[in-house]
Amino acid sequence: MKKLLSFICVLLLVPYAFGQITFDESYFIDQSGDKVNCLIKNIDWKNNPKEFTYKLSVNGEETIAGLDAVKEFEIVGDSKYIKTTVDIDRSSDKITKVSTLREPKFKKEQLFLKVLVQGQASLYSYADGDLIRYFYKTDTTPIKQLIFKRYKIDNDLIGSNNRYKQQLFNALSCKNITESEIKNLAYKKNSLIKIFVKYNVCQNTEMINFDRKQKRDLFNLSLRPGVNSSSFTAQYINSDFGVDFDTEISFRMGIEGEFILPFNKNKLALFIEPTYQHYESKKMNDENTIANIDYSSIEFPVGFRYYSFLNEQSKLFFNTAVVFDISLSKTFEVSNLERIGFTPSPNFLIGGGYKFKNIYSVELRYGFNRNLLNGYTRWKSNYSSLSLIFGYTLF
């Protein structure tokens, strides 16, 4: 138990020790128009920021700068934000909350807009929770919102104001962009980026596509072999009879699908890991009663993973998951009592490990108690395991 508590404490404390988001090479333009080279704390904002934290040197003091002090800032090779005062419509797009008005209701606000495409025609985005708005600018048009608004026609019908298509048809006039393309254009980031890139290429003008960052692997498939150190106890309720089996070492084999969440600098992921495991043991108690267990199953851990980057090639990770279990064998036998099958209940796990070059990994994982005899009212049981798992990412 002391070892388990120590293990849990390490898992809880290590993220705080190593989990600091990095300060990346950056710059900002201050109110006087001066460029200040610095290091900005890159938290890969899901919502557009109102401020950011920077340092003038690696060991420098952390300072917060916001809309009142900065005209624009850029994390080199990653993202860029500009300050602007725009008319923005914050009408809800949720079906249950849409307005009955077709026209947008604008409010003038000062915001940091994220630059998606910078060129003769530029595209910007603004996110605040469920609210997503896109803005554009050309050589002859100041920054304006691309208008898309859902509105209620009656209780059963929702309409859409798609004025953004007419705005873009007027603004992005080019021989390579057809009326049909604009007509079928979705009010979505990837679709809008594609049309703005196409226009700038058509105009043979300099352009930066800030959304084309270093390629991110949003899905990973890995082989996960390892060893389990497992133990099992069973108690016959309302009696003194119980069995405490020995801790056994066995092989386990899993295959993991990992889905990286596309925000917070790829630090969060969902994973599922179908795993074959086997536990077998025999025990004789003082009354010469012999008990046998032969338990094999396919486990299905489904959970969250948090990454803590050490450098470009190395990172720590920490897991938590709920484990569903499908029993393959059906042997729990006590010589003078009965032979019964397994009906496992779900349980939880925690784990932590190290990954190198996004290919090789090692993890130490603890599976909390699982009741293998969940369907039997006369028995209660606990199965737990400590696993050492090696990983090799196929793609």
N, C-alpha and C positions, 0 to 999 in steps of 0.2 A: 504493500500500500504506500509506503514511503517513497519507493521508486516511482510509482505512478504519479503521486502528488508532485514530485520534483520534475517529472517529465512535463506535466501540465503547466507548471509554473514557467518552465523554460519556453514552452510554446507561446504562452501569453506575453512574456516579457521581451522576447527577441524581436518581434516586429517593431517595438518602440525603440529598440537599440539600433536597428538597421533600416527601418522603414521610412527614413526621411526622403521626400521627393527631391530630386536633384535640382541644383541651380545650373541653368544652361546658358551658353553664350548668347547674348542678347544686346539690344540697344533700345533706347526710347528717345523721342523728341520732346523736349520740354516746351513750356509756354513761350519761351523766347526764340524757339526754333533751333536751339542748339541740340546736337546729337550727343547722347551720353552712352558710351559703351559700358556694359555692365553684365551681371549674371542675374537672370530672373528665375524665380522659383516656378518651375513648370509643372502645373497640376492638371494640364490637359483639360481645361474647363469644359464641363458639359453645358453650363449656362454661361452666357457672356459675362465677364467679370466687370466689376465697378472699380476695382483696384488690383494691384499686384505687389508682390514683395521682391525686392532686388538687393544685390550687394555690388559694390564697386570693385571688389577683389574677392578671391576665394575665402580669405579669412576676415573679410570686412564685416562691418555692422549691417544687419538687416534693416531695410527701410521700406516703408509702404508708400506707394504713389498711386494716385487715383485720377479721376476725371478733372479735378481742379488744377492739376499740375502737369498733365501729359497730353500731347497731341496725338501721338501714336506710339506703339511699341511692337517689337518683333522678337520672337525667339528664333534665332537663325536656323533655317532649315526645317522649321516646324510650323509656326503660325504667326500671323500678324493681325493686330487690331488697330483701328483708327477711331479717334474721337470725332463725333459729328453731332449736330443738332438736326433732327429729322422729325417729320410727322409720322407717327406710328399708330396703327390700329390694333388695339389689344382685345378686340372682340373674340369671344371664345369660339373654338372650332369643335368643341364637344357637342354631339348631337342633342344631348339633353339640356344644353345651355345656350344654344345659338340664338342670335337676335332675330327679330322679325323684320329688321331693316336690311335692305339689300346693300346700301351704300356703307362704306367704312366710316367709322367714327374716329377721326384722327385727334391725336394729342401730341403737342410738340415736346420732345424729350431730348436730353443730351445723353448719348450712349457710346459705349465702345462697340463698334461693329466689327465682326470677324471678316477679314478679307479672304474670299475664296478664289477669285480670279482677278488679277490686276493687269489692265491693259488699256487699249483704246476704249473698250467697253469693260467695265469692272462689275463684279458681283460680290455682294456682301450678305452675311447672315446674322440674325439675332435670335437667341434662344433664351427663354425664361420659363423653366418648368415645361408644361405642355405647349406653351406658345412658341411657334416657329414662324419667323418672318424673313423674307428675302428683300434685298434692296439692290438697286443698280445705278450706274453712273456712266455717261458717255462724255465725249468731248464737248457736246452741246447741251447736255442735260445734267443738272446737279443730282446729288444722291436722292433717290425717291424710292418709296416702298413699291414693290411689285404686288399688285392688289389681287388677293384671293380671299374670298369670304363666303362661308356657308351661312345661309339664313333660312328661317322657317317661312314656308309659303302657307301652310296650314298645319294642322296637328299631325297629319300623316305624310307630309311631303317636305323635303329639304331641297332647297335650290343652292346654286353656287354662282357667285359673282367672279367670273374668270377674266377680269379686265387685264391681268398680267399678260395674257396672250396678245392683246392689241398693243399694249405697251412695248412688248418685245418685237412685234411685227414692225412697228414704227422705228424702233431704235436699232435693230439689228438687220438692216437692209443689206443683203449681200447675195450675190448670184449663187452661192453654194448652200444657202438656207432657203428652203421652200416654204410656201404658205402652209402646206400640209404638215411639215415638221412643227411649225409654231402651233398649229391647230391641235395637234396631238401631244403637245408638250405638257408634262406633269409638273405640278408645283412641288417638286422634290429636288433635293440638293444635287444628286448625281445628274439628273436630267438637265437642270439649269446650268450646271458647270459645263456639261458637254456642249450646249448651244453657245455659251459665251466663249469657250475655247475655239469652237469652230468659226465663230465670227472673227475673232482676233487673228486666227490663222489666215482666213480669207482676206483680211485687210493687210496682211504681211507686216504686222506691227509687233513690237516687243510685248511679251506677255509672261506673267508668272502664274502658274497654277499652284496655289498654296495647298490645295487638297491632295496633290500628288506627292505625298511624303514617302519616306522610306517604307517599303512594302511591309504590311503587317500580316502575320499569319494569324487569321482569326479562328482557324480550326487546326488542331493537332491530334494525330493518332499515334499512340505509343504502346509498345509492348511493356508489360509490368510484371516480370518474374520476381520471386522473392521467397522468404522463409517466414513461417509463423511460429510463434511460441504460444501455445494455446492451453487453456485449462478448462475443466468442466466439473461442476458439482451438482448433485441432485439430492433432494430431500423429500422423503415421503411425509406428507402433511399429517399432523396429529400423531406422530410416532417419533421414536428416537432413531429410526433407521435413515441413514443417509450415506452417500458415496462421494468421496472427495478424490477425484482422479488426479493422476500425476500430470504435470506440465509436459507436453510433448512438442517436439520440433517436427515441422512438416513443410512441404513445398507448396507454394501457391503460384498461380499464373493468371494474370489479368490482361485485358486490353482496354485502353482508356481513350475515350473521346473527350477532348477539351475544347470548349468554346470560349474564346477570349472576348470579353465585353469591350465594345469599341469606344471607351472613354476612360478617363483617369489613367492615361499613359499605359494602357494594357496591364494594369496591375490586378484586375479582377477577372475571374473566369468561373465558368460553370463546368462541371465534369461528371461523367458517368463511367464506371469502370466494372464491367462484368468480369467476375473473378471466380476461378475454380479453387476451392480449398478443401482440405481433408484433415480430419482429426480421428485418431484411433487409440484406444487405451483399454487396459484391463486392470481391475482392482479386486483384491480379496480383503474383507474386513475381519475383525477379531472373531466373528461367529462363523468363519469359513464360508461366508456368502460371497459368491463371485459375481461381479458386475462387469459387463462389457459395453463399450460404446464404439460404434463405427459410423462416423458422421461425415458425410461429404455433401457439398452444396455449391450452387452458383450464387454468389453474392452480387448485389447491384447497389453499390454506393452511389448516391446522387447528392452532390454538394457544391460548395463554393471553395474557391482557392484565391488566396491573396499572395501576390508576388512583391518581394522587396529587392530592388536591383542593387547589386554591389558595384558592378561595372558593366561594360558592354557585353562581356561574355559570361558573367556569373550572376546568379540571383538565388535568393532564398524563397521558399514558399511555405504556406501554412494552409492546412485544409480543415474543413469541418463538413460532415455529411451525415445523412440518414441512410441506413443500410437495410435494404430489403433482401430476403433470402429465400431461395427455392431449394428445398432439400432433395438430394438425389438418393441417399441411402436411408434406410428405415430400421436401424438396429440400435436399440438401447435395451439391454437385457439384464435382468437380475435373476439369479439361478432359482430362487425359491419364491419369487413373487410373480413377475410377468415380463413379457416382451412387448415393447410398444414402439411406435414410430415417432417421427419428429414433426412438430408443427411450430417452426421458429417464429418468433415475434421480431419486428424491426428493432434496430438499436442504432446507436450513434457512434461516430468515430471522430478522432482528431489526429492530426499528423503534421509533421514539418520536415522539410528537406532542402536539398541543394540541387540546382540545375546548372549545367555547363554547356555553353554554346547552343542552347535551346535543343540539345539532342540527348545528352546523358544526364541522368538524375539518380539520386538516392534519397529515400524517405524512411523515416521512423514513424510508425503509425500505431495508435492504440484504439482497439475496438472495445467499447464499454459492454457491460453485461447484456447478453441476449438470452431470453428464455426459450430453450429448444422444445420444451414440453408445454407450450402455451395452451394446447387443446385438452390438457388433462388436469382436472380439478384436484386430483389426489397428489399431484407432484408439483414441486417448484424447482427450477434449475437456473444455473448461471453459466454461460459460456462466454469467455473473454479471450482476447488475443493481443499480442504485441508483435508487429510485423516489421521486418526489414525488407524494403522494396527497392529494386533497381529498375530504372526506366530507360528505354531507348525509343526516341521519337522517329517514326517512319516518315512522316510528313506533317 
